[in-house]
Amino acid sequence: MLDGQFDVQVNERGQITIPKELREKININPKDNLKIGIDNQGRIFLYKKDLIDDLEDLIKRDLLNEGYSEEDFAEKIPERKMELAKALLNMVGETEKEFEKGDFTSLEDFKEELKNEDLI
């Protein structure tokens, strides 16, 4: 079920304007990256890219660099996402242990350290 519908018109250059009410409702801002696709019934969908989309793009690029073809994506992408999820869970677990021991750095300290190393 759709949460509201909006009428838009395609201009001569193939562009549409996303109505302000919709942009505000789903927090679309200038320079945001969006994904557009088509479902099995031929309906167009549009959504705001998120971290998972960015990770999937990186995974695809890595797979291509490793010699896999796009035909391999259906099998390989879920495998890589699972590997990433496990790695992230391990990182969270290690971070929680460090935090419990009091071994942590504040964001301000981290920024200062990056500045000192001329990384920002």
CYANA upper distance limits for C-alpha pairs under 8 A (distance plus 0.5 A):
  6 PHE  CA     19 PRO  CA      7.82
  6 PHE  CA     22 LEU  CA      8.29
  8 VAL  CA     16 ILE  CA      6.96
  8 VAL  CA     17 THR  CA      7.25
  8 VAL  CA     18 ILE  CA      7.75
  8 VAL  CA     19 PRO  CA      8.15
  9 GLN  CA     16 ILE  CA      6.47
  9 GLN  CA     17 THR  CA      8.15
 10 VAL  CA     14 GLY  CA      5.99
 10 VAL  CA     15 GLN  CA      5.87
 10 VAL  CA     16 ILE  CA      5.43
 11 ASN  CA     15 GLN  CA      5.90
 11 ASN  CA     16 ILE  CA      6.93
 18 ILE  CA     22 LEU  CA      7.29
 18 ILE  CA     23 ARG  CA      7.02
 19 PRO  CA     23 ARG  CA      6.80
 20 LYS  CA     24 GLU  CA      6.59
 21 GLU  CA     25 LYS  CA      6.56
 22 LEU  CA     26 ILE  CA      6.73
 23 ARG  CA     27 ASN  CA      6.03
 23 ARG  CA     28 ILE  CA      5.26
 23 ARG  CA     29 ASN  CA      7.62
 24 GLU  CA     28 ILE  CA      6.98
 28 ILE  CA     32 ASP  CA      6.97
 28 ILE  CA     48 LYS  CA      7.78
 32 ASP  CA     48 LYS  CA      7.82
 32 ASP  CA     49 LYS  CA      8.45
 33 ASN  CA     48 LYS  CA      6.75
 33 ASN  CA     49 LYS  CA      6.26
 34 LEU  CA     46 LEU  CA      7.27
 34 LEU  CA     47 TYR  CA      6.05
 34 LEU  CA     48 LYS  CA      4.92
 34 LEU  CA     49 LYS  CA      5.70
 35 LYS  CA     46 LEU  CA      6.10
 35 LYS  CA     47 TYR  CA      5.90
 35 LYS  CA     48 LYS  CA      6.71
 35 LYS  CA     49 LYS  CA      6.57
 36 ILE  CA     44 ILE  CA      7.54
 36 ILE  CA     45 PHE  CA      6.12
 36 ILE  CA     46 LEU  CA      4.88
 36 ILE  CA     47 TYR  CA      7.12
 37 GLY  CA     44 ILE  CA      6.18
 37 GLY  CA     45 PHE  CA      5.88
 37 GLY  CA     46 LEU  CA      7.05
 38 ILE  CA     42 GLY  CA      6.17
 38 ILE  CA     43 ARG  CA      5.93
 38 ILE  CA     44 ILE  CA      4.97
 38 ILE  CA     45 PHE  CA      6.48
 39 ASP  CA     43 ARG  CA      5.95
 39 ASP  CA     44 ILE  CA      7.04
 39 ASP  CA     45 PHE  CA      7.83
 49 LYS  CA     53 ASP  CA      6.25
 49 LYS  CA     54 ASP  CA      7.74
 50 ASP  CA     54 ASP  CA      6.93
 51 LEU  CA     55 LEU  CA      6.61
 52 ILE  CA     56 GLU  CA      6.58
 53 ASP  CA     57 ASP  CA      6.73
 54 ASP  CA     58 LEU  CA      6.85
 55 LEU  CA     59 ILE  CA      6.60
 56 GLU  CA     60 LYS  CA      6.62
 56 GLU  CA     77 ILE  CA      7.73
 56 GLU  CA     81 LYS  CA      8.34
 57 ASP  CA     61 ARG  CA      6.79
 58 LEU  CA     62 ASP  CA      6.66
 59 ILE  CA     63 LEU  CA      6.58
 59 ILE  CA     77 ILE  CA      7.23
 59 ILE  CA     80 ARG  CA      7.57
 60 LYS  CA     64 LEU  CA      6.68
 60 LYS  CA     73 PHE  CA      7.66
 60 LYS  CA     77 ILE  CA      7.79
 61 ARG  CA     65 ASN  CA      6.68
 62 ASP  CA     66 GLU  CA      6.62
 63 LEU  CA     67 GLY  CA      6.94
 63 LEU  CA     68 TYR  CA      5.79
 63 LEU  CA     69 SER  CA      8.02
 63 LEU  CA     73 PHE  CA      8.34
 63 LEU  CA     76 LYS  CA      8.45
 64 LEU  CA     68 TYR  CA      5.57
 64 LEU  CA     69 SER  CA      6.63
 64 LEU  CA     70 GLU  CA      8.12
 68 TYR  CA     72 ASP  CA      6.62
 68 TYR  CA     73 PHE  CA      8.38
 69 SER  CA     73 PHE  CA      7.64
 72 ASP  CA     76 LYS  CA      6.51
 73 PHE  CA     77 ILE  CA      5.87
 74 ALA  CA     78 PRO  CA      7.73
 75 GLU  CA     79 GLU  CA      7.44
 76 LYS  CA     80 ARG  CA      6.71
 77 ILE  CA     81 LYS  CA      6.60
 78 PRO  CA     82 MET  CA      6.67
 79 GLU  CA     83 GLU  CA      6.85
 80 ARG  CA     84 LEU  CA      6.66
 81 LYS  CA     85 ALA  CA      6.55
 82 MET  CA     86 LYS  CA      6.70
 83 GLU  CA     87 ALA  CA      6.72
 84 LEU  CA     88 LEU  CA      6.57
 85 ALA  CA     89 LEU  CA      6.63
 86 LYS  CA     90 ASN  CA      6.71
 87 ALA  CA     91 MET  CA      6.74
 88 LEU  CA     92 VAL  CA      6.65
 89 LEU  CA     93 GLY  CA      6.62
 90 ASN  CA     94 GLU  CA      6.67
 91 MET  CA     95 THR  CA      6.55
 92 VAL  CA     96 GLU  CA      6.58
 93 GLY  CA     97 LYS  CA      6.83
 94 GLU  CA     98 GLU  CA      6.76
 95 THR  CA     99 PHE  CA      6.55
 96 GLU  CA    100 GLU  CA      6.59
 97 LYS  CA    101 LYS  CA      6.83
 98 GLU  CA    102 GLY  CA      6.69
 98 GLU  CA    103 ASP  CA      5.32
 98 GLU  CA    104 PHE  CA      6.81
 99 PHE  CA    103 ASP  CA      5.97
 99 PHE  CA    104 PHE  CA      6.11
105 THR  CA    109 ASP  CA      6.61
105 THR  CA    110 PHE  CA      6.85
106 SER  CA    110 PHE  CA      6.71
107 LEU  CA    111 LYS  CA      6.64
108 GLU  CA    112 GLU  CA      6.68
109 ASP  CA    113 GLU  CA      6.63
110 PHE  CA    114 LEU  CA      6.76
111 LYS  CA    115 LYS  CA      6.69
112 GLU  CA    116 ASN  CA      6.63
113 GLU  CA    117 GLU  CA      6.83
114 LEU  CA    118 ASP  CA      6.71
114 LEU  CA    119 LEU  CA      5.62
114 LEU  CA    120 ILE  CA      6.43
115 LYS  CA    119 LEU  CA      6.31
115 LYS  CA    120 ILE  CA      5.76
